[in-house]
Amino acid sequence: MRPELLNKYDRQVPRYTSYPTAPHFHDGVDGEVYGRWMSELEDDASLSLYIHVPFCRSLCWFCGCHMKVVNRYGPIADYQTLLLGEIDLVAQKLPGRRWVTHVHFGGGTPTAIAADDFEALIDVLRQRFDFAPDAEVAVEVDPRTLDQGIVDAMARSGVTRASLGVQDVNQVVQEAINRKQPFSANSRAFEMLRQAGISAINVDLMFGLPHQDVKKILWTVDLVAGLGPDRISLFGYAHVPWMKRHQRLIDEASLPDARERLACFEAAAARLGTLGYVPIGLDHFALPGDPLVKALREGRLHRNFQGYTTDEASALIGLGASAIGALPQGYVQNIADSVGYRDAIRGGRLATARGVVLSQDDRLRRVVIERLMCDLEVDLGETCERFGRSIDDLAPALEGLAHLQDDGLVDLEAGTIVRVPQDSRPLLRVVCAAFDSYLDDSAGRHARSV
């Protein structure tokens, strides 16, 4: 990418895991609204479940998640009880039993839950919902704390996929982000999981971390790829200390500048291609036989709060403090602070704190943005026709695209088909931002574009 383009477009834009994005959720959507939305689901609506476990044993300074550090098991055990209560509340609001096609445990560190408690949690989910025979059950894992007990519990509970947080293998980078993780921990995690029959494994890496450069990130990619994960995510570190105060512990002088960040991403992406990984959307890579690659080729790839997915469920049900859900009517998010979440569940109330109702304009733009994020291409004419809208409704976006076309970030065919060239992939979110009618009101809330 030409340096002048990076300088021009290095600005704050959303990650577009939803549209409208989370900063535009508001308290006008509460538990009563959420309960009504669930009761209105169609009889054949399938579900995807997200369970948030907001606990870790130590604080990684780069972290942008809703989590807290705990040094004893008591708070986790109490939280488990609350999760079971919320599952019951949700099941009561749904009109009958529902098929579940995807389950994702995120955090924090979901494997901080004790083995017996994890199995009990899965058992309750299976009692309240009907899991599809081919349902994917995925769990985020911290290799540093993974033990054989929880791995065996995951296997007995039907977990099919594990996602390992690695970020970077270089000691100087690990020390700068307060995440010391010997590579032997990663190798051991792979070995335990595979021996237990959990063979679908993802790895999360990051670029833009302190002291990172091209040489270091290539070393990370080579070592991690040598373990043979099915998928590798290459996320850009979002330095937002005004939102996550603990990020102030990172020495900003050690962070790579925009040009070095881009060089790290492009070098890592090229190396992954050489190693046989297929690029997926903005920042995911998968082996050719992976379901993500098949979904990409068939135009069935989707994007949600966990990243790129094959999930085609009618609704996403978020469980746990801060968890986000998505239903046909709009988005909902639970109370983020643990005390408020506890009080709601103990009081027999859904813990919904905020959300947003989707307008017809939102639905149109959401599809446009998702197709760009997934396929790097969208037919605006066909999409507008599907929603009974005129392409003139997107006139301001088309005007913005014209400027991006002048800089080579997009190709426009017949004025309606938008394509993002492969070499412009790092600025994909900038292209999507042209369709974001809320963006002017959310300046300063997002991470850098690269």
N, C-alpha and C positions, 0 to 999 in steps of 0.2 A: 504494500500500500504506500502511496506517495506520502511523504512526511507532511506536506501542506494540508492534505485531507485529514490526517490525524489531528493536527493542530486545530483545524477548523471545526471538527466534530467531536472533539474530546469534551463532552459535557455530561450533565447528569440526566439520565433517562431511566425509566422503569425496566425491570427484568421481564415484564409481561408474562408472569405466571397466571395472571387473571386480567380481565378487563371488564369494568373499571378496576384499577389497581387498589390495593389495600388502603392507601392513604385517604381514599374517598369513601370508605365505609363510614357509617354514622350510626348514632344510637337510636335512630328512628326504626331500626329493625331489631326487635327484641325477642325474647323467648316465646311470647304469644304469637308473633308473626311467624317465627320459625316452626312452631308447632302446627300452625295452620298450613304452612307450605308442605310439611311432611304429610299431613293428612290428605292433601290434594294430589299426591303422586298417583300416576296411572297404575292400574292393576298389574301391568307387566313391567313396571319400572324396576330396573336392577340397581344395586347399590355398590359403591366403593367405600371402604372404611379407612379413615386415617386416625391413628391413635397417637397422641402426643405425650411423651414421657419426659418432663422437663428437668431431668437430674443428671449431673455429671460428678465425677470424683475430683475434678480439677477444672480450672478455668483456662480455656484457650483464648488468648487475647484477640484473635481474629474473629471470634464467634459473633454471629449476628442473630442467633436463635433466642427464643424465650426459654431460658434455663436457669438453674441455680445449682450451686455446688453444695453437696451434702457429704458428711463424713460418717454418718450412721444410717441404718436402714429404716428407722422409725418413720421418717417423713415419706419414704417410698411406699412403705406398707400402708400408711394412711391414705396416700394418693391412690393406691390400688383399689381400696374400698370405695373411694369417690368415683373412680372409673366404672366400677361395677354398678354403682348407683346411677350414673349417667346413661349407661347402656340400657338399663331398665326403663328410664324415663323416655329415651328415644324410641325404644321398641313399643312402648305404650302409645306413642303418638302416630306411629306408622300404621296404615290401614292393612293389617295382616302381615304375615311373614314375608320376608323379601329375599330374593336371590342376591348373594354377594359374589362379585367376580374378582375384586381386588381388595387386599388388605395391606396397609403400610404402617409400620411402627416407626415413628420418627422422634426426634428429640433435639437436645439432650442425648442421652444414651439409653435407648430402650432396654438394652441388655443389663442395665443396672437393676432391673427387676429380678428377684430371686427365681430360680428355676421352677419351684413349685408354684409360685404366684403367677409366673408367666403361663404355665400350663393351665392354671385355673382361669386366667383371663381369657385365653383362647377357647376353653371349654364353654364359658358363659357366652361368648360371641357365637359359637356354634349352636348353643341352645336357643338363642334369640333370633338367629338368622340362618337361612339355608345357604351354605357355601356351595358354589358351583363345583363340579368335579375337577375342573381345570383352573380353579381360582388361584391366582398368584398371591402368596403371602410373603411379604418382604419385610425385613428388619434391618434398620441401620445399626452398625456395629462399631465400637471402639476397640481396635485390635489390642490395645494396651491392657484392657481389663477383661477381655473375653476369656472365659474358662470352660472347661469340658462340661461342667454341669449345665450351664445355660445352653451350650451347643446341643447337648443331648435333648434338653427340653424343647428346643426349637424344632429339632428333627421329629420328636414324638408328636409335636403339635401341628405338623404339616407345613412348616415354613419351607418355601421353595426358593427364596432368593435372599441373599445377604448383601448389604451395601457397606463397604469398609471405608472409614475415614482415614486417609493417609496424608493428604495435602502436599507434603514434600519430605524427601528422605535425607536431606542435607542437615547436618548437625547445627550449623550456624543459623540456618533458617528456623529450625525447630526451637532453638534457644530463644530466638527473637520473638517467637509467637507463643512461648510457654507451652509447647507440646513436644516433649521429648519422647520419641517413639522409635526405638531401634528397629531396623528392618527385620530382624528375627521375629519380632512380634507379628508383623504382617505375614511372614512365611508360615508361622505357626497357626495363625488364624485360618489361612487358606487350607492348611493340612487338616485341621480339626473339622472344618466345615465340610470339606470334601469326603473325609472318612465317615462323616455322619450322614452323607447322602444329599447335602445341600450344595449342589454343584454350580448353580447359577449365582455368580458373584460379580458385583460391581465394585469399582474403586473410585473414590472422589479425590481429585487433585485440585490444586489451586495455583494460579499464576498471579503475579502482582504482590507477592509476600515480601517482607523485608529481606534484603541481601540476596534476593533471587536474581539470577541472570540466565542467559541462554544455556550456558554450560551446565549449570546446576539443574535446570528443569529437564534438560535432556537426560541427565543422569537419573533423575527421578522416573521419567517415562520409561527408560530402558529397564530399570530394575523392576518396576511395577508390571510392565508388560511381560516380563519374564515369568511372572507368576501365572499368566494366562487368564486374567479376568475376562468375562464376556463383554463387559461394558466399562468404559472409563469416562468419567465426567471431568471436564477441565474448566472449573469455575474461576471467574475473576474475583479477586479479593475486593470486597466493598469496604473501603475505609470511611466509616461514618461515625466518628467519635462524638458528634453532636447528638447522635441517637443511642449509641452504645458506648457508654463512658469508659468501660474497661479498655477500649481500643486506644485510649490515650496512653496506655502503658507501652504501646509500640512506638519506637523512635521513628518519627516521620522522615527524618533525614536518611533512614536506611531503606525507605520504600523506593522501588524503581519508578522512574518517570514514565510518562505516557508512551514514549517511543520504546523504552526497554520492556514495558508491559506487553506491548504489541509484538515485539520481537520474540518474547518468551512464548506467547500464545502461538504465533505462526510457526516457530521452530518445533514446538511440541506437537502441533496439529500435523505438520509435515512428517515428523518422525512416526506418529501413530499411523498415518497413511502408509508409510513404508513398511510398517509392521503388520499391515493387513486389516487395520481397523477402518470402518466406514464412517465418515462424518455424519452426525445426526443433528440437524438444526444448527443452533448457535454453538453449543459447547459440549455435546455428547459424542461419543465414539463407540462403535460396537462391532463385534466380529460378524462376518458376512451371514452366518446362520442364525443370528440373534433375532428374536421376534420384533425388535425395534426396526431392524433393517427391512424386514418383510413389510411391516406397517408403513414405513417410509415409501417403499416402492409401490405400494398399493394405494397410497393417498389416505391412509387410516391413522397416521401418527397424530397424537394429541399432546397437549402441554398443560400441566397443572402445577400446584404448589410444590410438588416433589420433583418437577422437571419434565422431561419427555417421557411419554408413556403410551402403551397400547390400550389403556383403559377406556372403554366405551360405555361405562355405566351411565345410567340416567341421572344419578345424583351421587355426590360425594358427601358422606356424613363425617364430620370432624368430631372427635371425642378427646377430651382433656383440655387443660388450661391453654388458652390462646389458639386452639385448633380452629381451622377454617373449613367450612363446608360450602358446597356449591349445589344448588338445586335449580330446576328449570326457571323458577321465579327470580332467583338472585343468589347473592353470597351472604354467608353468616360467619361470624367469628365469636368464639367463646371469650369470656373474661380471661385476661392474661395473668393477673396476679392470683397467687395461690389461695389467699384468704377469701377473696371475692368468689372465686370458683368453688371453694369448699362450702361457703355459706349458701350459695345457690343450690348446689346439689343436696346438701343436708336439709335445705328447706323444701325439697321436692320440686324445684324449678329448673327448667332448662337454663344453662349458664350463658346463653347468648348475650353478648354485650353490644354488638353493632353489626352492620351489614349494609347491603345496598340492593335496591330493587332494580332489575334490568329493564330499561326502556327498549323500544324497538330499535332506536338508533344505537344503543349499547350492544344489542345482539348482533347487528350488522357489523359494527366495527370490531367486535370480539372475534367473529369468524375471519374477517380480513386479517387481523393481527395474528391470530393463531395459524392461519395457513402460511403467512409469511414466515413466522417463527419456525414452523415445521418444514415447509416445502421450499422456502425461499422464492415462492411464486404464488400469485393469486390472480384469478380472473374477476376483476371488479364488476364487469357487466353481468356475468352469470350470477355472482353473489348478490348484487343488488336486485336482480330479477327474482331470485329466490325469496327475498324478503319483501317483495312488492314495492321496492324503492327505485328512485331514479338515480343514475350515476351522478347527476347534478348535485345530489345531496352530499357528495364527497368532493365538491369543487375545491374547497380550501386545501384538502389533502392533496388533490391532483396538482394544485399550484405549487405546493411544497415539494412534491415529487419531481416537478419540472426542474427545480433547482438542484435536487439530488442527481437527476439525470445528467445535468450539465457537468457534474463532478464525477460521473461514472459510477455512482453508487447503485443506481437502478437502471434497468432497461425497460422501456415502455413500448409495448406492441399494440398498435391500433388504438393507442390512448387508453386502453382498459386492462391489458394484461401486464402485470408488474412482475418483473424478475430481478432478483438480487444476484449479481455475478459472484462466483465462488471467492474471488479475491476481495470482495466487499463484505464477506461473511462477518468479520469482526465488528462491523458497524451496522449489523442487521437491526439492532434495537433502535437505532437512529431512524431507519426507514420506517419501522413500525410506529415510531412517535409521530410521524406525519398524520397518522389516522387517529391520534389520541386527542379527543376534544376536551379532556380535562387537564392536560399537561401544564398549561400556563399557571394553573392554580396550585401545582404541586412542586414547583421549582425548589430545589434544595433538599428534597426528601429522598433522593435516589442516588445510586452508585454511578460512577463514571461509565461512559459508553463502552470503553475498552478496558 
